[in-house]
Amino acid sequence: MRSSLGVILGFLLVAPPGVWASDPVPASRLPVSGSWSDSVGVSNGIPVYSTIYTTLTSSAGASQINAALAACPASNVVFLSAGTYNLNSGIDFSKSYVVLRGATNSSGVPTTILNFTSMGGERGINIHQVNDSWDPENPGQWTTVSVSSGIARGSGVVSLSGTPSGLSAGMIAWLSCPTNNLGLTGPPNGALFLGTDAFAQVVKITAVSGSTVTFTPPINADYLTTSACRLSWRSANNTLHRSGVENLSLTRSAGSGWDYIILEGTDECWVRNVKEYDLPFGNYGINVYMNYRTEIRHCDISHAETTSDSSSTYCILPLLTSGMLVEDNVFHDFPNIMPMKGLGGSAFAYNCIDTLTYPANPNWLSQTVYFHGLHNHYNLFEGNFGVNHYSDGSDAPGNNPGNDSGAMNNLYFRERLAGWDPAGSSNPPGKTDNLYAFVSGKLMNYHMVVGCVLGKQGVHVRYFDNGTGQGDGIFWLHSTITNTFIDIDNWNTVDNGVHAGTGLSAGQALVASYLHPSKPSWWGASQPWPPFGPEDALSVTNTMSYTNIPAGYRYVNGVDPATTPITPPPTPAGLIAQ
């Protein structure tokens, strides 16, 4: 179980013996609790539903699978035995507390294959209430009441201007605010909530008394105005709770289609140990559409359909979602990984990203995990082996100005960001254009990059590339956000150390993690914890290794690392060190 004690314990893990060190990251820029440990992903971890309601074989079609899910009792499993299921329509969840689970081999790799032979206009797997479509821009779908008091950082109680009809404990709701209340300009890229609101935080209601509503987690933002905020919800029957898909491999033989998986209007649902291959052009591997505390864990998403322009094909796309956890996944052979539109209080952690194919311009380093519309706030990016963060919405190199509602208070912590990728057409192989490790455009305020390992030897020649557009700097920052940008103790290949003036002050120390109180139980015994950071400034080879994290180890070796000590295997030939 994750605990908010993680920040305190983190000091003990990295501070010198006998020293009580202070955190260099301002507390006001973190969630109210000081960490993300108790507010992301399925609460108390993904549950293990062990009772098998029914077992189906590969002769089953989509209609049989759907009927089994509809009849499945709560906390039970519809089990799909190993084999290839050729499906000519999508799978639909119709109730809460149900799992669709496949088989695996001895290495944990899914051996249940869902091959969509005719996707047409359907998604592969729909985790939402059947025959219900959530429309964030349509006020007619929502009950909305203005907030009269209680909007403040740390508040978990608000008073409404009217009676919250139909709202009760256990439901999820959207606390929102119009774009102009955020002090930002420019039309936002993405579906505005209620047609006007760029800011939204999804909360779970814990009590309703008259016009007073109590919820969790508390408000993180300290820049909202009470008079502009409102609370919105749909009927309790519109939300699907605590259901998930596990141990499946998804592919297709159809010529076109939509997203492989969509989670829509869900509460604490999950995707675990799912492989996806050959996603149709212009679609999303996992569409996270208006959800609370979604968890995506131990998945492998690879290979987008090759076209002349794959720029709108994404592994994951979250929209107006809060409390999401994306952890221990592998993303490869894809043009873009995860744009975010209205994501709040979420964590993207310990994922491995490699081989960013981009057919329109093979040598151009595309965006990886980046803000791309609406207002994104209080998100954590920790421990990833990746390429870059390129928040392109406003005046970033090569993009149109003023099409974003900005971002506030997002932390990039202990990541390995090379600002380069091996997938290019040049010889020797590798990208040659747009080689930034971190880009922050206009309106991206209080981005915090802390304790990361940045750059690639022989590629980057300057720390800041502001305004030059040459693509050979570690950072590109828009001139209007440099006064809020926080750069602390990042080891980089330009300085071969920490950049002057950005190191820790006396008495400061980095925590090990803002997500885990201690090394997770699924972490390999031979892997360092924490996996990346400036502490390894003189051990660059070790710091840059894929296999420092379990997802990278799995990507290289095909199996999870042992959790008891072993001698690690050598890196196979063909992988290019970063």
WOFENQUI-V243647 format. One record per pair of residues at least 24 apart in sequence whose ideal C-beta (glycine too) atoms are under 6 Angstrom apart, sorted by the first residue. I is the first residue (numbers start at 1). J is the second residue. D is the distance in Angstrom with one decimal. If there is no record, write none. Layout:
i = (I:I)
j = (J:J)
d = (D:D)
This chain:
i = (1:2:2:3:3:4:4:4:4:5:6:6:6:6:7:7:7:9:10:10:10:11:13:14:14:14:15:21:21:22:22:24:24:24:25:29:29:31:31:32:32:32:35:36:36:36:36:37:39:39:40:40:40:40:41:41:42:42:42:46:49:49:49:51:52:52:53:54:55:55:56:57:58:58:58:62:62:62:65:66:69:69:70:72:77:80:82:82:84:84:85:86:86:87:87:88:88:90:90:90:90:91:92:92:93:93:94:96:96:96:97:98:99:100:101:101:102:102:104:107:110:110:110:110:112:113:114:114:115:115:116:116:117:117:118:119:119:123:123:123:124:124:125:125:126:127:127:127:128:128:128:129:129:132:134:134:134:136:136:136:137:137:139:142:143:144:144:145:146:147:147:147:151:151:151:153:153:154:155:155:156:156:157:158:159:159:160:163:164:164:167:167:168:169:169:169:171:171:171:172:172:172:172:173:173:173:173:174:174:174:175:175:175:176:177:177:177:178:179:181:181:184:184:184:186:186:188:188:188:189:189:189:189:190:190:190:193:198:198:198:199:200:200:201:201:202:202:220:238:239:239:240:241:242:243:244:244:245:246:246:247:248:249:250:251:251:256:258:259:259:259:260:261:262:263:263:263:264:265:266:267:268:269:270:271:272:272:273:274:275:276:277:277:278:279:280:281:281:281:282:282:284:284:285:286:287:288:288:289:290:291:292:293:294:295:296:297:297:298:299:300:301:302:302:303:304:304:306:308:308:309:310:310:314:318:328:328:329:330:330:333:335:336:336:337:337:338:339:339:340:340:341:341:341:342:343:343:344:344:345:346:347:347:348:349:349:349:350:350:351:351:352:352:352:352:353:353:355:356:356:357:362:362:363:363:363:363:363:363:364:364:365:365:365:365:367:371:374:375:376:377:377:378:379:380:380:381:382:382:382:383:383:384:385:385:385:385:386:387:387:388:388:388:388:389:390:391:391:391:393:394:394:394:395:395:395:396:396:397:404:406:407:408:408:409:410:411:412:413:413:414:414:414:414:415:416:416:417:418:418:419:420:420:422:433:434:435:435:436:437:438:439:440:440:441:442:442:444:445:445:446:447:448:449:449:450:451:451:451:451:452:453:453:453:454:454:455:455:456:457:460:460:463:463:489:491:491:497:498:524:524:525:525:525:526:544)
j = (44:37:38:37:517:33:35:37:38:517:35:37:516:517:34:35:511:517:511:512:513:511:512:509:510:512:509:508:509:507:508:488:504:508:450:409:446:220:378:154:218:220:514:347:380:514:515:515:217:323:323:325:346:347:295:325:268:270:295:270:75:77:99:76:77:79:78:78:79:81:80:81:83:84:85:87:89:91:91:92:93:98:94:98:101:112:111:112:113:115:114:115:117:114:116:117:118:122:123:124:126:125:126:130:127:243:130:240:241:243:242:243:244:245:246:247:247:248:247:559:247:248:249:275:248:249:248:250:251:253:252:254:253:254:254:254:257:258:259:262:250:260:245:261:262:263:266:269:240:264:265:238:240:238:264:265:290:191:193:320:191:195:194:232:233:230:232:231:230:226:229:230:224:226:229:219:222:218:218:219:215:218:214:213:211:212:211:211:208:213:208:233:208:205:206:207:205:233:236:202:204:267:292:203:205:231:233:200:202:232:201:203:231:200:224:228:229:228:405:225:228:405:406:443:402:403:373:374:405:373:393:403:404:341:373:374:320:374:375:405:375:320:342:322:344:292:322:378:265:265:267:266:267:268:269:269:270:271:272:273:273:274:275:276:277:278:280:283:283:284:287:285:286:287:288:291:294:289:290:291:292:293:294:295:296:297:298:298:299:300:301:302:303:303:304:305:305:307:313:312:313:314:317:315:316:317:318:321:319:320:321:323:323:324:325:326:327:328:328:329:330:331:332:333:333:334:335:359:359:360:360:335:359:339:343:550:551:551:551:555:357:366:366:367:368:369:369:370:372:371:376:372:373:374:374:376:379:377:378:378:379:380:515:381:382:383:515:383:549:384:551:385:551:552:555:386:387:423:421:423:423:424:425:424:425:426:431:432:433:433:434:421:431:434:435:392:407:405:405:407:408:409:409:410:411:514:412:413:414:515:414:531:415:416:546:549:552:417:418:421:417:419:436:437:438:439:440:441:444:441:441:442:443:441:442:478:439:441:469:443:443:444:445:446:446:447:448:449:450:451:451:530:532:533:452:453:532:454:456:578:455:456:459:576:471:471:459:471:476:474:475:476:477:481:478:478:480:481:481:484:484:485:486:487:490:488:489:510:533:534:490:491:532:543:490:492:492:493:493:493:493:494:494:499:534:534:537:537:534:550:561:563:564:565:568:578)
d = (5.5:4.1:5.7:5.6:5.0:4.5:5.5:5.4:4.7:5.3:4.9:4.2:5.9:3.9:4.6:4.7:5.8:4.7:2.9:4.4:5.8:5.9:4.1:5.4:5.7:5.4:4.3:6.0:3.4:5.7:5.4:5.0:5.9:4.6:5.9:4.7:5.6:5.1:5.5:4.8:5.0:5.8:4.6:4.8:4.8:5.6:5.3:5.7:4.7:5.8:5.3:4.1:5.9:4.6:4.0:3.1:4.7:5.6:4.8:5.1:5.2:5.2:4.8:4.9:5.1:5.0:6.0:6.0:4.6:5.9:5.5:5.4:3.1:5.7:5.2:4.6:4.5:5.8:5.4:5.3:5.8:5.9:4.6:4.8:5.1:4.7:4.0:5.7:4.4:5.6:5.2:5.2:5.1:5.9:5.4:5.2:4.3:4.0:5.4:5.8:5.7:4.8:4.8:5.0:5.0:5.5:4.7:5.3:3.9:5.8:5.4:4.9:5.4:4.9:4.5:5.5:4.1:4.4:5.1:4.7:4.8:5.4:4.4:5.6:5.5:4.6:5.9:5.2:5.4:5.8:4.4:5.8:5.2:5.8:5.2:4.8:2.6:4.9:4.8:4.7:5.8:4.4:5.9:4.7:5.7:4.6:5.9:5.5:5.7:3.7:5.6:5.9:5.4:5.7:5.3:4.5:5.0:5.0:4.9:5.5:5.1:4.9:5.0:4.3:5.7:5.3:4.3:5.8:4.8:5.8:4.4:6.0:5.2:4.0:5.1:5.9:4.0:5.3:5.8:5.1:5.7:4.1:4.9:5.6:5.7:5.4:4.6:5.9:5.9:6.0:5.5:5.5:5.9:5.5:5.6:5.6:4.9:5.9:5.3:5.9:5.5:5.3:4.5:5.7:5.9:5.5:4.1:5.0:5.8:4.8:4.8:5.9:5.6:4.4:5.3:5.3:5.0:5.7:5.3:5.3:3.9:5.4:4.8:5.4:3.5:5.9:5.7:5.4:4.0:3.3:5.9:4.9:5.8:3.8:3.3:4.3:5.8:4.9:4.3:3.6:4.5:5.2:5.6:5.5:5.1:4.6:3.7:4.5:5.8:5.6:5.3:4.9:4.6:5.0:5.2:5.7:3.9:5.5:4.7:5.7:5.0:5.1:4.3:4.8:4.8:5.7:5.5:5.4:4.9:4.5:4.4:5.4:4.8:4.1:5.5:5.3:5.6:4.5:5.5:4.8:5.0:4.7:6.0:4.2:4.9:4.8:5.8:4.8:4.8:4.6:4.6:5.7:5.3:5.3:5.0:5.4:4.3:4.8:5.7:5.0:5.9:5.0:4.4:4.6:4.9:5.5:4.1:5.2:5.3:4.9:4.8:5.7:3.9:4.7:4.8:4.7:5.5:5.7:5.1:4.7:4.6:5.3:5.0:4.7:4.5:5.2:6.0:5.7:5.9:6.0:4.7:4.2:5.7:6.0:4.8:5.8:5.1:6.0:5.2:4.7:5.6:5.5:5.6:5.5:4.9:5.3:4.8:5.8:3.5:5.3:5.2:5.9:4.0:4.6:3.5:5.0:5.9:4.9:6.0:5.0:5.1:4.3:5.6:5.1:4.5:5.4:5.4:4.4:5.0:4.9:5.6:4.9:4.0:4.1:4.9:4.2:5.7:4.5:4.7:5.5:5.1:5.8:4.3:4.7:5.9:5.9:5.6:4.6:5.1:4.6:5.2:5.9:4.3:4.6:5.5:5.8:4.8:5.5:4.4:4.3:4.9:5.9:5.2:4.7:5.3:5.7:4.7:4.6:5.9:5.7:5.4:5.5:4.9:4.9:5.8:5.7:4.9:5.6:5.9:5.0:5.8:5.5:5.9:5.4:5.3:4.4:5.6:5.7:5.1:5.9:4.1:3.7:5.0:5.0:4.4:5.3:5.1:3.8:5.3:5.9:3.2:4.9:5.2:5.6:4.8:5.8:4.7:4.7:5.2:5.8:4.7:5.3:5.0:5.0:4.7:4.9:4.7:5.3:4.8:4.2:5.6:4.4:5.3:4.3:5.9:4.9:5.7:5.0:5.0:5.0:5.2:4.6:5.1:5.9:5.1:4.5:5.4:5.5:5.8:4.6:4.9:5.6:4.1:5.6:5.9:4.5:5.4:4.6:4.9:6.0:4.7:5.0:5.2:5.1:5.5:4.4:4.9:3.5:6.0:5.0:5.8:5.3:5.1:5.3:5.2:4.1:5.0:5.7:5.8:5.7:2.8:5.5:5.3:4.6:5.1:5.5)
